Each structure stands twice: as C-alpha cells, then as structure tokens.
Amino acid sequence: MTTDNKDFNAAAATWDEKPERVKLAGEVAEAIIRQVAPNRTMKAADFGCGTGLVSLKLQPLVAFITGIDSSSGMLDILKAKIAEGKLPNIDTRLLDVEKGETLTGEYDLITSSMTLHHMREPEALLRQLNAVLAPGGILAIADLDPDDGLFHEDNTGVHHRGFDRSALRAMFAEAGFSDIRDSTATEIIKSAPDGTKKVFSVFLVSGRNVRS
Ligand SMILES: C[S@@+](CC[C@H](N)C(=O)[O-])C[C@H]1O[C@@H](n2cnc3c(N)ncnc32)[C@H](O)[C@@H]1O
C-alpha cells in the first residue's frame, strides 16, 4: 500500500498500448453485460473510466453513458475517441471524489473497473455511488481479488492489495445495496522475472440500490 497518488495524466497517452490492459477491460465489459444486462433505457456512468476502454464497450448498449475520472489526461483521450466516432450518447466529467467533489445526477447503472483499489476509502465511495443511483439502479465494480501487492509493477497509488469478495459484498450491503452478486470477470497470467507464472483474478461484484 502507498500514501501517494499515481500520476494518471502521465500514463494517459500510452494507456491503450498495453494489449493485456485492453483485453482485461474487454473481458470486464463482457462480464458486466452477462451479470447486469445493460439496456437501451439506461442512463449509465463509468466511474474511473480512464480512456474509456470499458465505457466504449457499454456505450452502444445503453441510452447514455458518462465517463467520470479525476484525470484530465485520461478524459482527453476518451474525448478524442468520442469526437472521432461522432458518438452521440457519451460524455465525460472531470471529478475527484477524494478531493471532496461530489457526484451528481441519477443513474440506472454505474460501472467501475480497476479503480476501487486506488480509493483510500472504498466505503465512502460506495455510499456516494449509491446516492446517485436511481431506485433499483445497479452498481457493478470490477477489481482484483487479493494479490499480495504483486499485480502492479509499481504500487504508487495502490491503496488496497485487491479485495476479499465477501468483505466487499458486506461493504455493498452496508452502503444500501441488495441482490448482491459476484463472479470472476477474467484471469490475468503474468510472468515474474524468474520465469514463474502467477495468475491474478478479477471479480465483478454487483448490487441493486434498495432506496425508494
Ligand atoms: C487503473 S485506472 C482504470 C481505468 C479504466 N477503468 C480501465 O479499465 O482502463 C484507474 C482510473 O481511476 C481514476 N481515478 C483515480 N482516483 C480517482 C478519484 N479519486 N476520482 C475519480 N477517478 C479516479 C484514474 O484517473 C484512472 O483513470
């Protein structure tokens, strides 16, 4: 764990150049599609959207999707993709929840991939996300199962070494979610310098807002 933040602006320009990152995002999007069935009536948001690797997979399936991120560099890449594709139903919002900036709006679906481990206070984030979900709205979060801090080559900005699924499910319940489900979205095999291979798994935990 670290107390520093990662410089995502510096990482933005080359973010999409790692094939395993693009593959991971695609498999998370497929898991979201399987587990929560996004549809064309839904107003969605992708929290910690980065360059939109997951958001752009969901964009054709929903009424509208907003990519939310604290990095202007990441959002600039996503904005360029939106402009190039002339995509009418997606926009971006620059927002840092850890600087006290609050989410606004009302969403039927909020997704988030590989961002929770960068949050110092995941419980606070779940409560904030719950507050901007419409009654019956769905939150779907993908992140690492416990990884002993070995997934990232550099753990700057990594505040959690993965998450225990049952603890996260309890956190969802505490934040006001019901119908909580989990599945394995994907597995990533990485080779260590000594040639040994390690498998890291990524979960998808989803829950439905029970506020009326
Ligand atoms: C590991 S990246 C994942 C990006 C994207 N979801 C993907 O799968 O490629 C984490 C993202 O969370 C964003 N992020 C980190 N802290 C944040 C915060 N406090 N508020 C909003 N976004 C944040 C970063 O800027 C970065 O784009």
The ligand as an ORCA input file, in Angstrom:
! r2SCAN-3c Opt
* xyz 0 1
  C      -6.389      1.730    -13.184
  S      -7.217      3.036    -13.963
  C      -8.600      2.202    -14.726
  C      -9.115      2.947    -15.920
  C     -10.193      2.225    -16.719
  N     -11.338      1.888    -15.903
  C      -9.612      0.995    -17.404
  O     -10.051     -0.112    -17.072
  O      -8.757      1.155    -18.275
  C      -7.983      3.912    -12.621
  C      -8.674      5.204    -13.047
  O      -9.274      5.786    -11.892
  C      -9.083      7.187    -11.931
  N      -9.130      7.706    -10.553
  C      -8.210      7.512     -9.587
  N      -8.557      8.167     -8.461
  C      -9.741      8.789     -8.739
  C     -10.604      9.631     -7.981
  N     -10.293      9.981     -6.728
  N     -11.762     10.093     -8.539
  C     -12.057      9.745     -9.828
  N     -11.269      8.947    -10.607
  C     -10.121      8.481    -10.066
  C      -7.726      7.366    -12.594
  O      -7.528      8.659    -13.130
  C      -7.724      6.245    -13.634
  O      -8.196      6.685    -14.886
*
